[in-house]
Amino acid sequence: MAKSTLKFKDSIASYECLRSQIAARQFAPIYLLMGEESYFIDALCDQLTSTILSPAEQAFNQITVYGKDSDAGQIVNLCRQMPMMGSYEVIVVKEAQQLRQIEKLSHYTAKPQSSTILIICHKEKSVDKRSAFYKQCNSAGEVFESIRPRDYEIGPWLTQFIAGKGLRISPKAVQMLTDHLGCDIAKISNELDKLVVSLPAGTTDITDTHIEQNVGISKEFNNFELCNAVAMQDVARAMKIADHFAHNPKDNPLLVTVMALYSQFRDMFIINYLRWLSKHKGVAFPNEMELMRILKKSNMFAVKELSQQSLRWNNRKVFNVLGLLREYDGKSKGIDTGGMNDGELLRELLLKIFMQ
């Protein structure tokens, strides 16, 4: 099956569009919710099941089945039932990726009933887009493909997600969360929901202190602070953070640290190259808004800080550091470690960076 060309931003746009339609009670007869990122699939399914029918109607006209325990024939028969004392019969198929011969649902999706709303939650991967089942869902209903974000996309999404709750979040707090939780949107959303509830009344800005107090991530010893220390060539501070990481390896995996440093130096390399183009080729250096777009950043402060930090590192040094980080990316995965643990490897890496 061909790999999807859909981008995370396209997935978000589609998600927001569907949420608006559902809120306006503009329902489709079929919803095929599929893809790698389960958070958006669950959110849309929850919104549909809480909006289409009233609580009283749900008792008679809403049925949830699971792919592992069902077969396509049973689901088709359920979909052909008429609603009792309501406008719609709602059939929810959860974990549809475990449904055997899912393509046989095409016996129903070829000609869906207007009185039935079929919601199919197909996680972990997408349905084969060449199949008749997919094409019928796409023609007669709504298909949503949930794309998992790349590491550079999660920060901007998180900032917008927080803004939707009427709050702001600092760049450092964003990186603390993403370093700790990765790109798992479900985990991030869960932690943020708990955090928002615990914020003092009147709070408008989420800071690193809030993250430390409520999520349990140190605001002093984290990858954001380590990257800043390295960029500012503060050897003592960087080694102190590395020592903390060495004593808490489960909370500070080397691979995540290497990725954070690589992102930092990659951005500095781009800024320095743009400066070189401006000086030697007469190309105008981009303004801050354009630089935010080029670096895929959502925060002006972060871009200004990177611009200042890059002045300390010429691109010959930056290029060498990027080479080191590629080497230690392999070591973080167990390649040619020489028997060294993550803490020892990080100290060695930092010393080599500072020697450039």
C-alpha positions as CSV (number, residue, x, y, z in Angstrom):
1,M,0.0,0.0,0.0
2,A,1.4,3.4,-1.0
3,K,2.5,5.6,1.9
4,S,0.2,8.5,2.7
5,T,1.3,11.9,1.6
6,L,-1.0,13.7,4.1
7,K,0.8,16.0,6.5
8,F,0.2,16.4,10.2
9,K,-1.1,20.0,9.6
10,D,-3.6,18.6,7.0
11,S,-4.8,16.1,9.6
12,I,-5.3,18.9,12.2
13,A,-7.2,21.0,9.7
14,S,-9.5,18.1,8.8
15,Y,-10.0,17.3,12.5
16,E,-11.0,20.9,13.3
17,C,-13.4,20.9,10.3
18,L,-15.1,17.7,11.4
19,R,-15.4,19.0,15.0
20,S,-17.2,22.1,13.7
21,Q,-19.6,20.0,11.5
22,I,-20.4,17.6,14.4
23,A,-21.0,20.5,16.8
24,A,-23.4,22.0,14.2
25,R,-25.1,18.6,14.0
26,Q,-24.2,18.1,10.4
27,F,-23.8,14.3,10.5
28,A,-22.6,11.9,7.8
29,P,-23.9,8.3,7.5
30,I,-20.4,6.9,7.8
31,Y,-17.3,8.0,9.7
32,L,-14.0,6.2,9.0
33,L,-11.5,7.4,11.6
34,M,-8.2,5.9,10.9
35,G,-4.4,6.3,11.3
36,E,-1.4,6.1,13.6
37,E,-2.3,8.9,16.1
38,S,-5.1,7.6,18.3
39,Y,-5.8,10.8,20.2
40,F,-7.8,12.5,17.4
41,I,-9.7,9.3,16.6
42,D,-10.8,8.9,20.2
43,A,-11.7,12.6,20.4
44,L,-13.9,12.6,17.3
45,C,-15.5,9.3,18.3
46,D,-16.3,10.8,21.8
47,Q,-17.7,14.0,20.3
48,L,-19.9,12.0,17.9
49,T,-21.3,9.6,20.5
50,S,-22.0,12.4,23.0
51,T,-23.7,14.7,20.3
52,I,-25.8,12.5,17.9
53,L,-28.1,11.0,20.5
54,S,-29.4,12.2,23.9
55,P,-28.5,10.1,26.9
56,A,-32.0,8.6,26.9
57,E,-31.8,7.7,23.2
58,Q,-28.3,6.1,23.6
59,A,-29.8,3.4,25.8
60,F,-31.8,2.1,22.8
61,N,-30.1,3.3,19.7
62,Q,-26.3,3.3,20.3
63,I,-24.3,0.1,20.1
64,T,-20.5,-0.3,20.5
65,V,-18.7,-3.4,19.3
66,Y,-15.0,-4.3,19.1
67,G,-13.2,-5.6,16.1
68,K,-11.6,-8.5,17.8
69,D,-15.0,-9.8,19.1
70,S,-17.0,-9.2,16.0
71,D,-17.3,-10.0,12.3
72,A,-18.3,-7.9,9.3
73,G,-21.6,-9.7,8.8
74,Q,-22.8,-8.9,12.4
75,I,-21.9,-5.2,12.0
76,V,-23.7,-5.0,8.6
77,N,-26.8,-6.5,10.2
78,L,-26.6,-4.0,13.1
79,C,-26.3,-1.1,10.7
80,R,-29.5,-2.2,8.8
81,Q,-31.6,-2.0,12.0
82,M,-34.1,0.8,12.4
83,P,-33.8,3.2,15.3
84,M,-36.2,2.9,18.3
85,M,-37.8,6.2,19.5
86,G,-35.1,8.3,17.9
87,S,-33.8,9.7,14.6
88,Y,-30.6,7.6,14.3
89,E,-29.2,4.2,15.1
90,V,-25.5,4.7,16.0
91,I,-23.1,1.8,15.5
92,V,-19.6,2.3,16.9
93,V,-16.8,-0.1,15.8
94,K,-13.8,0.3,18.1
95,E,-10.4,-1.3,17.4
96,A,-11.5,-1.9,13.9
97,Q,-8.0,-2.8,12.8
98,Q,-8.6,-6.1,14.5
99,L,-11.8,-6.8,12.5
100,R,-11.3,-9.8,10.3
101,Q,-12.1,-9.2,6.6
102,I,-13.0,-5.5,7.2
103,E,-13.5,-5.0,3.5
104,K,-16.7,-7.0,3.8
105,L,-18.3,-4.0,5.4
106,S,-18.6,-2.8,1.8
107,H,-21.8,-4.8,1.7
108,Y,-23.2,-2.0,3.8
109,T,-21.1,1.1,2.9
110,A,-22.0,0.7,-0.8
111,K,-25.5,1.7,0.1
112,P,-25.8,3.1,3.7
113,Q,-29.1,3.9,5.4
114,S,-29.9,7.5,6.2
115,S,-31.2,6.5,9.6
116,T,-27.9,4.8,10.7
117,I,-24.6,6.5,11.6
118,L,-21.6,4.1,11.4
119,I,-18.5,5.1,13.3
120,I,-15.4,3.0,12.5
121,C,-12.3,3.6,14.7
122,H,-9.3,2.0,12.9
123,K,-6.1,2.7,14.8
124,E,-2.4,2.1,14.3
125,K,-2.6,2.2,10.5
126,S,-4.8,3.4,7.7
127,V,-7.3,1.3,5.7
128,D,-6.1,0.3,2.2
129,K,-7.2,3.3,0.0
130,R,-7.4,1.1,-3.0
131,S,-10.2,-1.0,-1.5
132,A,-13.9,-0.6,-2.4
133,F,-14.6,-0.3,1.3
134,Y,-12.4,2.8,1.6
135,K,-13.7,4.4,-1.6
136,Q,-17.3,3.9,-0.5
137,C,-16.6,5.5,2.9
138,N,-14.9,8.4,1.2
139,S,-17.8,8.8,-1.2
140,A,-20.8,8.3,1.1
141,G,-19.4,9.6,4.4
142,E,-16.4,11.3,6.1
143,V,-12.9,9.8,6.2
144,F,-10.4,11.2,8.7
145,E,-6.8,10.1,8.6
146,S,-4.9,10.8,11.8
147,I,-1.2,11.5,11.2
148,R,1.4,11.2,14.0
149,P,3.4,14.4,14.3
150,R,7.1,14.7,13.7
151,D,9.3,16.0,16.6
152,Y,9.4,19.6,15.2
153,E,5.6,19.7,14.7
154,I,4.6,18.8,18.3
155,G,5.7,22.1,19.8
156,P,3.6,24.3,17.6
157,W,0.6,22.0,18.0
158,L,1.0,22.0,21.8
159,T,1.2,25.8,21.9
160,Q,-2.1,26.0,19.8
161,F,-3.7,23.3,22.0
162,I,-3.0,25.4,25.1
163,A,-4.2,28.5,23.4
164,G,-7.5,26.8,22.8
165,K,-7.8,26.5,26.6
166,G,-7.3,30.3,26.9
167,L,-3.7,29.9,28.2
168,R,-0.2,30.6,27.0
169,I,2.8,28.3,27.6
170,S,6.5,29.3,27.7
171,P,9.0,27.8,25.1
172,K,10.9,26.1,28.0
173,A,7.7,24.5,29.4
174,V,6.9,23.2,25.9
175,Q,10.3,21.6,25.5
176,M,10.2,20.1,29.0
177,L,6.9,18.4,28.1
178,T,7.9,17.2,24.7
179,D,11.2,15.9,25.9
180,H,9.5,14.0,28.7
181,L,6.5,12.7,26.8
182,G,7.8,12.7,23.2
183,C,5.2,13.0,20.4
184,D,2.5,11.0,22.1
185,I,-0.4,13.4,21.9
186,A,-2.6,11.3,24.1
187,K,-0.1,11.4,27.0
188,I,0.5,15.1,26.5
189,S,-3.2,15.9,26.5
190,N,-3.7,13.8,29.6
191,E,-0.9,15.6,31.5
192,L,-2.2,19.0,30.4
193,D,-5.7,18.3,31.5
194,K,-4.4,17.4,35.0
195,L,-2.2,20.4,34.9
196,V,-4.9,22.9,33.9
197,V,-7.2,21.7,36.7
198,S,-4.4,22.2,39.3
199,L,-3.5,25.7,38.2
200,P,-4.2,28.6,40.6
201,A,-7.3,30.6,39.8
202,G,-6.5,33.5,37.3
203,T,-3.4,31.8,35.8
204,T,-2.9,32.7,32.2
205,D,0.6,31.5,31.5
206,I,2.0,28.0,32.0
207,T,5.6,28.1,33.0
208,D,8.5,25.7,33.7
209,T,7.7,26.0,37.4
210,H,4.1,24.7,36.8
211,I,5.5,21.8,34.8
212,E,8.0,20.9,37.6
213,Q,5.4,21.1,40.3
214,N,2.6,19.2,38.5
215,V,4.3,16.9,35.9
216,G,7.4,16.1,37.9
217,I,10.0,17.3,35.5
218,S,13.0,19.3,36.9
219,K,13.0,22.9,35.6
220,E,16.8,23.1,36.3
221,F,18.0,19.8,34.8
222,N,16.4,19.2,31.5
223,N,17.3,19.2,27.8
224,F,16.2,22.8,27.3
225,E,18.7,24.0,29.9
226,L,21.4,21.6,28.6
227,C,21.0,22.9,25.1
228,N,21.2,26.5,26.3
229,A,24.3,25.7,28.4
230,V,26.0,24.1,25.4
231,A,25.0,26.9,23.0
232,M,26.4,29.5,25.5
233,Q,29.6,27.4,25.9
234,D,29.0,27.1,29.7
235,V,31.0,24.0,30.3
236,A,30.4,23.8,34.0
237,R,26.7,24.1,33.8
238,A,26.4,21.6,30.9
239,M,28.5,19.0,32.8
240,K,26.4,19.5,36.0
241,I,23.2,18.8,34.0
242,A,24.9,15.8,32.4
243,D,25.8,14.4,35.8
244,H,22.2,14.7,36.9
245,F,21.1,12.9,33.7
246,A,23.7,10.1,34.5
247,H,22.0,9.6,37.9
248,N,18.5,9.6,36.4
249,P,18.9,7.7,33.1
250,K,15.3,6.5,32.8
251,D,14.0,10.1,32.9
252,N,16.7,11.4,30.6
253,P,17.5,8.9,27.8
254,L,20.5,9.8,25.7
255,L,18.7,9.5,22.4
256,V,16.3,12.3,23.4
257,T,19.2,14.5,24.5
258,V,21.1,13.9,21.2
259,M,17.9,14.8,19.2
260,A,17.5,18.0,21.2
261,L,21.1,19.0,20.7
262,Y,20.9,18.1,17.0
263,S,17.8,20.3,16.5
264,Q,19.6,23.2,18.3
265,F,22.8,23.0,16.1
266,R,20.8,22.3,12.9
267,D,18.9,25.6,13.5
268,M,22.1,27.5,14.2
269,F,23.6,26.1,11.0
270,I,20.7,27.4,9.0
271,I,20.9,30.9,10.7
272,N,24.6,31.1,10.0
273,Y,24.2,30.1,6.4
274,L,21.5,32.7,5.9
275,R,23.9,35.3,7.4
276,W,26.6,34.1,5.0
277,L,24.2,34.5,2.0
278,S,23.4,38.0,3.2
279,K,27.0,39.0,3.6
280,H,28.5,37.4,0.5
281,K,25.6,37.0,-2.0
282,G,23.5,40.1,-1.2
283,V,20.5,38.0,-0.2
284,A,18.4,39.8,2.4
285,F,18.5,38.2,5.8
286,P,15.0,37.1,6.7
287,N,13.0,39.1,9.3
288,E,12.0,37.4,12.5
289,M,8.6,36.3,11.2
290,E,10.2,34.7,8.1
291,L,12.9,33.1,10.3
292,M,10.2,31.5,12.4
293,R,8.7,30.0,9.3
294,I,12.0,28.7,8.0
295,L,13.0,27.2,11.3
296,K,9.4,25.9,11.9
297,K,9.2,27.7,15.3
298,S,6.1,29.1,16.9
299,N,7.8,31.4,19.3
300,M,9.6,34.7,18.5
301,F,11.6,34.5,21.7
302,A,13.1,31.1,20.8
303,V,14.1,32.5,17.4
304,K,15.8,35.5,18.9
305,E,17.7,33.3,21.3
306,L,18.9,31.0,18.6
307,S,20.1,34.0,16.6
308,Q,22.2,35.2,19.5
309,Q,23.5,31.8,20.3
310,S,24.5,31.1,16.7
311,L,27.0,34.0,16.8
312,R,29.1,32.0,19.2
313,W,29.5,29.1,16.8
314,N,30.8,29.5,13.2
315,N,29.5,26.9,10.7
316,R,32.8,25.0,10.6
317,K,32.3,24.2,14.3
318,V,28.6,23.6,13.9
319,F,29.2,21.2,11.0
320,N,31.6,19.2,13.1
321,V,29.2,19.1,16.0
322,L,26.4,17.8,13.8
323,G,28.8,15.0,12.7
324,L,29.4,14.2,16.4
325,L,25.7,14.1,17.1
326,R,25.1,11.7,14.2
327,E,27.8,9.4,15.6
328,Y,26.3,9.6,19.1
329,D,22.8,9.0,17.8
330,G,24.1,5.6,16.8
331,K,25.8,5.1,20.2
332,S,22.5,6.0,21.9
333,K,21.0,3.0,20.1
334,G,23.8,0.6,21.2
335,I,26.2,0.9,18.3
336,D,29.9,1.0,19.1
337,T,29.5,2.1,22.7
338,G,32.7,0.5,23.9
339,G,30.8,-0.7,27.0
340,M,30.0,2.9,28.1
341,N,26.7,3.7,29.6
342,D,24.5,6.7,28.6
343,G,25.9,9.0,31.3
344,E,29.5,8.3,30.2
345,L,28.6,8.7,26.6
346,L,26.9,12.1,27.2
347,R,29.9,13.4,29.1
348,E,32.2,12.3,26.4
349,L,30.0,13.9,23.7
350,L,29.8,17.2,25.5
351,L,33.6,17.4,26.0
352,K,34.1,16.7,22.3
353,I,31.6,19.4,21.4
354,F,33.3,22.0,23.6
355,M,36.7,21.1,22.0
356,Q,35.5,22.3,18.6
